[in-house]
Amino acid sequence: MAKEKIRDLATFYELPLKQRKAIMLMFPGNLTQEKIIADLQVASSTFYNWKTHEQFRKAQQEYNHYMLIDLTPEAIVTMRKLLNAKSEMVRFNAAKDILDRSMTGLEDAQRRKTVADAKIAESKLADLEDDKDDQMDALTDMLGKLAKNVPKDDQNDD
């Protein structure tokens, strides 16, 4: 589990500790930038500079993705509970959200199936081409053997 976390957060763990802490403080979205800067005890220009670097942004994306995956099961349970809410609008929105997400999964599955079918078809075509080559080789051998048994025109029966 720890190896997977390190792999999933490779760029994040390459950053210095204060930059990692900045990303962690930014994730919930409930702190102002001024509060984060004060907690980190860095100059505001330093903080804003970090945010412009590609590695920092990539690390932030990794961290956000990692944290959201961790929250997914709880979110699903909440959506399921909302299907029984008193408000018709809440029930509708919960059902729509679940269906929208499940359709995305079906589209991904369909795309994977299409790719797999294409690979199978390519493999079958390659096998047919190999068989055709093998058949041509066998036919050439057979014609060669027959040619040895056919009398030449200059061998007349006189």
C-alpha positions as YAML, in Angstrom:
chain: A
units: angstrom
residues:
- id: 1
  name: MET
  ca: [0.00, 0.00, 0.00]
- id: 2
  name: ALA
  ca: [2.81, 2.43, 0.90]
- id: 3
  name: LYS
  ca: [4.61, 1.63, -2.37]
- id: 4
  name: GLU
  ca: [1.44, 2.38, -4.34]
- id: 5
  name: LYS
  ca: [1.01, 5.68, -2.50]
- id: 6
  name: ILE
  ca: [4.60, 6.68, -3.23]
- id: 7
  name: ARG
  ca: [4.16, 5.67, -6.89]
- id: 8
  name: ASP
  ca: [0.87, 7.57, -7.23]
- id: 9
  name: LEU
  ca: [2.39, 10.64, -5.57]
- id: 10
  name: ALA
  ca: [5.86, 10.48, -7.14]
- id: 11
  name: THR
  ca: [6.00, 14.15, -8.16]
- id: 12
  name: PHE
  ca: [4.42, 15.22, -4.88]
- id: 13
  name: TYR
  ca: [7.14, 13.48, -2.85]
- id: 14
  name: GLU
  ca: [9.87, 15.10, -4.97]
- id: 15
  name: LEU
  ca: [8.85, 18.52, -3.63]
- id: 16
  name: PRO
  ca: [10.32, 20.06, -0.48]
- id: 17
  name: LEU
  ca: [8.30, 19.58, 2.71]
- id: 18
  name: LYS
  ca: [6.87, 23.14, 2.79]
- id: 19
  name: GLN
  ca: [5.59, 22.84, -0.77]
- id: 20
  name: ARG
  ca: [3.96, 19.50, 0.02]
- id: 21
  name: LYS
  ca: [2.36, 21.08, 3.09]
- id: 22
  name: ALA
  ca: [1.10, 23.95, 0.92]
- id: 23
  name: ILE
  ca: [-0.60, 21.48, -1.41]
- id: 24
  name: MET
  ca: [-2.16, 19.62, 1.51]
- id: 25
  name: LEU
  ca: [-3.48, 22.88, 2.99]
- id: 26
  name: MET
  ca: [-4.87, 23.97, -0.37]
- id: 27
  name: PHE
  ca: [-6.76, 20.70, -1.00]
- id: 28
  name: PRO
  ca: [-9.83, 21.20, 1.21]
- id: 29
  name: GLY
  ca: [-10.37, 24.68, -0.22]
- id: 30
  name: ASN
  ca: [-11.45, 26.14, 3.13]
- id: 31
  name: LEU
  ca: [-8.32, 28.25, 3.81]
- id: 32
  name: THR
  ca: [-7.44, 31.57, 2.23]
- id: 33
  name: GLN
  ca: [-4.08, 31.92, 0.55]
- id: 34
  name: GLU
  ca: [-3.10, 34.40, 3.24]
- id: 35
  name: LYS
  ca: [-3.83, 31.82, 5.96]
- id: 36
  name: ILE
  ca: [-1.80, 29.15, 4.10]
- id: 37
  name: ILE
  ca: [1.11, 31.59, 3.69]
- id: 38
  name: ALA
  ca: [0.97, 32.42, 7.40]
- id: 39
  name: ASP
  ca: [0.85, 28.72, 8.38]
- id: 40
  name: LEU
  ca: [3.83, 27.95, 6.16]
- id: 41
  name: GLN
  ca: [5.73, 31.04, 7.34]
- id: 42
  name: VAL
  ca: [6.86, 31.94, 3.82]
- id: 43
  name: ALA
  ca: [6.73, 35.16, 1.83]
- id: 44
  name: SER
  ca: [3.64, 35.58, -0.32]
- id: 45
  name: SER
  ca: [5.89, 35.95, -3.39]
- id: 46
  name: THR
  ca: [7.43, 32.56, -2.60]
- id: 47
  name: PHE
  ca: [4.02, 30.93, -2.37]
- id: 48
  name: TYR
  ca: [2.81, 32.53, -5.63]
- id: 49
  name: ASN
  ca: [6.09, 31.53, -7.30]
- id: 50
  name: TRP
  ca: [5.58, 27.87, -6.28]
- id: 51
  name: LYS
  ca: [2.14, 27.91, -7.83]
- id: 52
  name: THR
  ca: [3.55, 28.91, -11.23]
- id: 53
  name: HIS
  ca: [5.97, 25.98, -11.47]
- id: 54
  name: GLU
  ca: [4.92, 22.98, -13.57]
- id: 55
  name: GLN
  ca: [6.23, 20.46, -11.03]
- id: 56
  name: PHE
  ca: [4.19, 22.05, -8.22]
- id: 57
  name: ARG
  ca: [1.03, 22.03, -10.36]
- id: 58
  name: LYS
  ca: [1.61, 18.41, -11.37]
- id: 59
  name: ALA
  ca: [2.19, 17.43, -7.72]
- id: 60
  name: GLN
  ca: [-1.01, 19.24, -6.75]
- id: 61
  name: GLN
  ca: [-2.97, 17.33, -9.40]
- id: 62
  name: GLU
  ca: [-1.50, 14.04, -8.17]
- id: 63
  name: TYR
  ca: [-2.40, 14.83, -4.57]
- id: 64
  name: ASN
  ca: [-5.94, 15.97, -5.44]
- id: 65
  name: HIS
  ca: [-6.53, 12.84, -7.52]
- id: 66
  name: TYR
  ca: [-5.18, 10.61, -4.76]
- id: 67
  name: MET
  ca: [-7.36, 12.24, -2.11]
- id: 68
  name: LEU
  ca: [-10.49, 12.15, -4.27]
- id: 69
  name: ILE
  ca: [-10.07, 8.44, -4.98]
- id: 70
  name: ASP
  ca: [-9.95, 7.90, -1.22]
- id: 71
  name: LEU
  ca: [-13.26, 9.78, -0.82]
- id: 72
  name: THR
  ca: [-15.09, 8.02, -3.65]
- id: 73
  name: PRO
  ca: [-16.60, 5.13, -1.64]
- id: 74
  name: GLU
  ca: [-18.04, 7.53, 0.94]
- id: 75
  name: ALA
  ca: [-19.46, 9.73, -1.81]
- id: 76
  name: ILE
  ca: [-21.14, 6.73, -3.44]
- id: 77
  name: VAL
  ca: [-22.75, 5.74, -0.15]
- id: 78
  name: THR
  ca: [-24.03, 9.30, 0.30]
- id: 79
  name: MET
  ca: [-25.48, 9.38, -3.22]
- id: 80
  name: ARG
  ca: [-27.23, 6.06, -2.58]
- id: 81
  name: LYS
  ca: [-28.78, 7.43, 0.62]
- id: 82
  name: LEU
  ca: [-29.97, 10.51, -1.28]
- id: 83
  name: LEU
  ca: [-32.04, 8.26, -3.53]
- id: 84
  name: ASN
  ca: [-34.39, 7.93, -0.53]
- id: 85
  name: ALA
  ca: [-34.53, 11.64, 0.32]
- id: 86
  name: LYS
  ca: [-37.87, 13.34, 0.91]
- id: 87
  name: SER
  ca: [-37.25, 15.96, -1.75]
- id: 88
  name: GLU
  ca: [-38.10, 14.81, -5.25]
- id: 89
  name: MET
  ca: [-35.47, 17.17, -6.67]
- id: 90
  name: VAL
  ca: [-32.75, 15.67, -4.45]
- id: 91
  name: ARG
  ca: [-33.79, 12.13, -5.47]
- id: 92
  name: PHE
  ca: [-33.81, 13.14, -9.14]
- id: 93
  name: ASN
  ca: [-30.37, 14.78, -8.96]
- id: 94
  name: ALA
  ca: [-28.89, 11.81, -7.11]
- id: 95
  name: ALA
  ca: [-30.31, 9.34, -9.63]
- id: 96
  name: LYS
  ca: [-29.16, 11.48, -12.57]
- id: 97
  name: ASP
  ca: [-25.66, 11.78, -11.16]
- id: 98
  name: ILE
  ca: [-25.38, 8.04, -10.58]
- id: 99
  name: LEU
  ca: [-26.68, 7.27, -14.08]
- id: 100
  name: ASP
  ca: [-24.35, 9.83, -15.68]
- id: 101
  name: ARG
  ca: [-21.38, 8.30, -13.92]
- id: 102
  name: SER
  ca: [-22.38, 4.76, -14.79]
- id: 103
  name: MET
  ca: [-22.78, 5.68, -18.47]
- id: 104
  name: THR
  ca: [-19.24, 7.04, -18.48]
- id: 105
  name: GLY
  ca: [-18.09, 3.66, -17.20]
- id: 106
  name: LEU
  ca: [-20.08, 1.91, -19.93]
- id: 107
  name: GLU
  ca: [-18.54, 4.14, -22.59]
- id: 108
  name: ASP
  ca: [-15.06, 3.31, -21.28]
- id: 109
  name: ALA
  ca: [-15.91, -0.40, -21.28]
- id: 110
  name: GLN
  ca: [-17.28, -0.16, -24.84]
- id: 111
  name: ARG
  ca: [-14.10, 1.64, -25.96]
- id: 112
  name: ARG
  ca: [-11.92, -1.07, -24.37]
- id: 113
  name: LYS
  ca: [-14.04, -3.79, -26.02]
- id: 114
  name: THR
  ca: [-13.73, -2.11, -29.42]
- id: 115
  name: VAL
  ca: [-9.94, -1.88, -29.05]
- id: 116
  name: ALA
  ca: [-9.77, -5.54, -27.98]
- id: 117
  name: ASP
  ca: [-11.96, -6.59, -30.95]
- id: 118
  name: ALA
  ca: [-9.70, -4.65, -33.31]
- id: 119
  name: LYS
  ca: [-6.60, -6.36, -31.90]
- id: 120
  name: ILE
  ca: [-8.24, -9.77, -32.29]
- id: 121
  name: ALA
  ca: [-9.15, -8.98, -35.91]
- id: 122
  name: GLU
  ca: [-5.57, -7.82, -36.61]
- id: 123
  name: SER
  ca: [-4.23, -11.03, -35.07]
- id: 124
  name: LYS
  ca: [-6.58, -13.19, -37.17]
- id: 125
  name: LEU
  ca: [-5.54, -11.31, -40.30]
- id: 126
  name: ALA
  ca: [-1.88, -11.85, -39.48]
- id: 127
  name: ASP
  ca: [-2.57, -15.56, -38.94]
- id: 128
  name: LEU
  ca: [-4.35, -15.76, -42.31]
- id: 129
  name: GLU
  ca: [-1.42, -14.03, -44.00]
- id: 130
  name: ASP
  ca: [0.98, -16.48, -42.33]
- id: 131
  name: ASP
  ca: [-1.21, -19.39, -43.46]
- id: 132
  name: LYS
  ca: [-1.29, -17.96, -46.98]
- id: 133
  name: ASP
  ca: [2.52, -17.75, -46.97]
- id: 134
  name: ASP
  ca: [2.74, -21.35, -45.67]
- id: 135
  name: GLN
  ca: [0.31, -22.53, -48.37]
- id: 136
  name: MET
  ca: [2.31, -20.73, -51.06]
- id: 137
  name: ASP
  ca: [5.51, -22.36, -49.81]
- id: 138
  name: ALA
  ca: [3.86, -25.80, -49.86]
- id: 139
  name: LEU
  ca: [2.47, -25.19, -53.37]
- id: 140
  name: THR
  ca: [5.88, -24.05, -54.61]
- id: 141
  name: ASP
  ca: [7.50, -27.19, -53.14]
- id: 142
  name: MET
  ca: [4.84, -29.38, -54.75]
- id: 143
  name: LEU
  ca: [5.27, -27.70, -58.14]
- id: 144
  name: GLY
  ca: [9.01, -28.13, -57.83]
- id: 145
  name: LYS
  ca: [8.61, -31.86, -57.19]
- id: 146
  name: LEU
  ca: [6.18, -32.20, -60.09]
- id: 147
  name: ALA
  ca: [8.55, -30.33, -62.37]
- id: 148
  name: LYS
  ca: [11.27, -32.91, -61.64]
- id: 149
  name: ASN
  ca: [8.95, -35.73, -62.77]
- id: 150
  name: VAL
  ca: [7.79, -34.09, -66.01]
- id: 151
  name: PRO
  ca: [9.88, -35.05, -69.07]
- id: 152
  name: LYS
  ca: [11.58, -32.14, -70.80]
- id: 153
  name: ASP
  ca: [10.64, -31.32, -74.39]
- id: 154
  name: ASP
  ca: [14.06, -32.31, -75.71]
- id: 155
  name: GLN
  ca: [13.64, -35.84, -74.35]
- id: 156
  name: ASN
  ca: [11.69, -37.32, -77.26]
- id: 157
  name: ASP
  ca: [10.84, -40.98, -77.65]
- id: 158
  name: ASP
  ca: [12.62, -41.81, -80.91]
...
